[in-house]
Amino acid sequence: MKNIKIITVLLFAFSLQVLGQNTYDFLQLDSSPRASALGGAYVASSGDPNIVFYNPAGITNSENIPISFSFLKHLADINSVSLASTFNIDGIGKFASALRYINYGNFEERDESGAELGSFNPSDLAFTITYGNHLTENITYGASMKLIYSNIASYSSFGVAGDLGMQYLLPEQGWNFGVSLLNMGSQFTYYNELNESLPFSVQLGASKKLERMPLQIFLALTRLNDGDRFKYFNIGAEFTLSKVIQLRFGYDNMKREEYKVASTSGLGGFSFGVGIDVAGYDIDYAFSSMGTIGAMHRIGVTAVIK
């Protein structure tokens, strides 16, 4: 029975490689509908509590106490939720807390003869706490610590990771620049005694608000630590149609390559979304194409406690 369970775990882990080549690859999923609609080019954004998942320095310029909830509908029965909030402590700086959870649906568990033993629901969970502050008037910095837990049937894994980030803001010129080092850490307990690497990522990006157009452009290199670093580029655009409506479009070059089936990617790697401000609530939706494989849908709500 032990062997069949190990095989089940390995097959399940293999099926998740669409997300990457490491353990805890759920950390690479876009938690924010806005960020997803912008193609994941979010390292230079700020003010949104969901920036904690992309660059901890970005929490420094958030106002009041914003709270954000997001839901992701992935393929098949895979669903994910996230919760993020920032708050200020006078004389100390900005803090944020965030929770990310993903459930992979129901799986049957069988023994060597194929007899059904029951079912299990694999899942991943990460809790993050973040600190950010100003280094100078225009430079902010931040650091996060993550506690990560993952389980498949009777197997589980626990790990700790950290993020570091900086941003350089030029509000009068409409420029933001950001750099972040994400998921630096290690497993403390392993699946089947196999110590795997975390999805470490070095990101560099910029955003620009155009002066005479209601348009903000986002650019990012999201895997500068990778050998094919320049394949990991992301582009996003946000059009402000009015005080209450924003339209967003994005492109993720590496995802387009990953979603290619045979010789076509379809619309894989492209995304779009909309943001609506209703009575003080920011409601965001994002559609991310995976080409012929399918699509992901995200929805989120952000509110501010004054």
N, C-alpha and C positions, 0 to 999 in steps of 0.2 A: 504493500500500500504506500509505503514511503516513496518508492520509485515513481509510481504513477502520479503522486502529488508533485514531486519535483519536476516531472515532465510537464504537468499542467502549468506550473509556475513559469517554466522556461518558455513554453509556447505562448502564454499570455504576455510575458515580457517582450517576446519577439513581435507580437501583434501590435505593440505600442510603439515600435520603432519608427512609425510614420512621424512621430514627434521628435525623434532624435536618436542619439547613440549613447545616452547616459542614463543613470538612475535619476529619479525625481524629475523626469522631463516635463511633467505637468507645470513646473515652474516657468517654462518657456511659453505657455499659452497666454494670449492677451486676455487679461482680466477686465480691462476697460472697453466698453463698446466704442467710445470715442477713439481710443488708441487703435483698436482693431480697424475701424473705418478709415483711419489714416495710415493703414499699412504697417502699423507697429513702429512708425517713426516718431517716438514719443519721448526720447531721452532729454530733449531740450524744452519740453513743456513744463508748466508750473501752475500752482494754484489749485489744481485738481487733486483730491485726496488719493486717486488711483495712481498718481505719479510715483507713489511709494513702491510700486511694483517695477518701475523702470529706472528711476533715479531718485535716491533718498534726498538729494539736495533740493528737489523741486517742492518739498512740503513747506519750505521756509516762507514762501510768499502767499500761502493760503490765508484767507481771512475768516474770522469768527471760528466756528467749529463745523466744518462740512462733514457730512456722513454720506457714504455712497454704497449702494448695494447693486450687484450685477449678477446676471444669470446667463450662462452659456449652454445652448443646446448643440451638442456635438453630434457626431455620427451615431447611428444605432441608438442604444440606450445610455450613452455616455452624457452625463450632465455635470455642470460645475457651477458653483456659486462663490462669490467673493464679497467681502465687507471691508471697508476702509474708512478711517476717520483721522483727522488731525486736530490738535489743540495746542494752545500756547500756555507756557508757564512763565510769568513775568520774571525777568532777570536771568532766566536759564535758557530759553529757546523754544523751538517748536518740537512737538512730539507727534508721532502717528502710531496707530496700531492697525493691523490688517489681518484678515483671516481668508484663506483660500482652501476650498474643498472640492474634490472631484470624485464622482462615483462612476464606475465603469459598467454598471448593470449587473444582472443576475447570471451566474454561471453554475452549471451542474458539476458536481463532484462525483467521480466514479472510481472504483477500484480496478485492479489489473484485469479482472474478468469483464469489466464493463458494467457491473451492477451499480446502480445509482445509490450514492451515500447521502445525498442531500444537495444543498446549494450554498453558494457563498457570493458575497458582494465586495470585490476589490475596491479600494478607495485610497486616496492620498489626501493629506492635510498639512497645511503649513500656517504657522502663526508668526507674525512679524511685528517687531517693535522698532521704531525709527526715531532718531534724533537729528535735527537740522538747525543750522544757525547761519548768521552772516559772518563771513571772514572780513569782507570790506563792504562798502555800500553796494557794489555791483557784483560781488562774488559770494555765493552761498555754498555750503557744504553739508553733507549728511552721511549718516551711517545707519545700517540696519542689522539686526540679528534675527535669524529665522530658526524656529524649531520645526522639524519636518518629520512626519510620521506616515508610513505607507504599510498597507497590509494586503495580502493575497491569501485567501483561505486561512490556514493555520500559521502562515508565515508572516513576518512583519520586519520592518526596518525603521531605524530611527537615525536622524542625522541633524547636524547643525551647520548653518551657512551664514555668511555675512555679505552685505553690499556696501560699497562706498561710492560716493558721487560728488560732483561739483558742477556748478552752473555759473556762467558769466552773462549777466543781464544788462542790456542796453535799451531800456524802455523807450527813451526818446527817439531812438533810431528804429525801434521795432524788432531788434535782434535778440535772440536767446541762443546761447551755446551751452552744450552739456556733454559731460563724460561720466560714465559709470562703469563699475566693475561689479558684476552680479554673480551670485551663487558661488562664492568662495567658501569651501568647507569640506566636510567629509561625513561619511556614514560612521555611526558608532556600533550599530548592529546591522547585519547583512542578511540578504536572501541567500540561503544555501551556502553560507560562509564565503560569499563572493563579494569582495569590496570593489564597488564600481565608482567611477568618477561622476561628480555632479556636473550639470550643464553650465560650466563657467563661461561667462561672456563679457567681453569688453566692448562697450558701445560709445559711439561718438556721434553727435548730431547738432543740428542747428534749426532754428525756426525764424521766419521773417514775416512780419505783418507789413503788407504793402501800403504805401502812403495814400494813394489815390484810388485804391480798389478795396472792397470789403473781402479781402482774401488773405489768408495766412498759409504759408508754405512750410512744410516740415520735411527735413532730410535726415537720414541716419545711416551709419554703418554699424551693424548690430553684432558682428562677430569678428572684431579686429584681431582676436587671438587665434583665429582659424587660418589654416594654410591657404584657403581660397577666400581670404578676407574680403576682397572687393566684389565677390559675388553676393555678399550679404548686404545689399543696399536696399533701403526702404524710402518711399516717397509718399507724402500725403498733402492734401489740399483741403482747406476748410473755407467755404463761402458763407458769409453772414448775410442772409437775405433780409433779415429784419431783426428787431430786438429779441424776437422769440424763436427764430428758426435759423438753423445752420445746416448746410449740406456738406458732406464729407466724402472724399474719394481717396483711395490709397492703392499702393502697389508694393508687393514684397517679392523681390527678384528670386531669392532662394526658394521660397515656397512654390513659385511657378515652376522651378526646375524639379522640385520634389514631387509635385502633383502630376507630372507628365506621365501619361499612359500611352504606350506605343510611341507615336510621333507627335501627339497633340497634348496640349495643356488646357485647351478650352479657355475659360476665364480664370483658371487657377492662378492664385497670387493676387488677383484684383479684389478690391473691397469697396463698399460704399456704405453710407449711413446718414442718419439725420438726428439732429438735436433740437429739442423743443423745450422752451422755458415756459412752464405753466404755473402761475400763482406761486412763484418762488421755488418750484421744483424743476430740476433739469432732468428731462427724460431723454435717454439716448438709445438708439437702435443701430446695429451694425450687421451687415451681411458680408460674409467672407467666402468666396468661391474656392472650392478645392478641385475645380475642373470637372472631369467626368466622374470623380469619386463621390462628389456631393457638395454640401455647403454647411457652414456653421452660422447660427443666428445668436446674437447677443442683445440683451436689453438691460438697461441700468437706470437707476433713479438716484439723484444726488440732492440732498436737502441741506440747508444751513441753519444751525442753531445759533441765534444771535446772543 
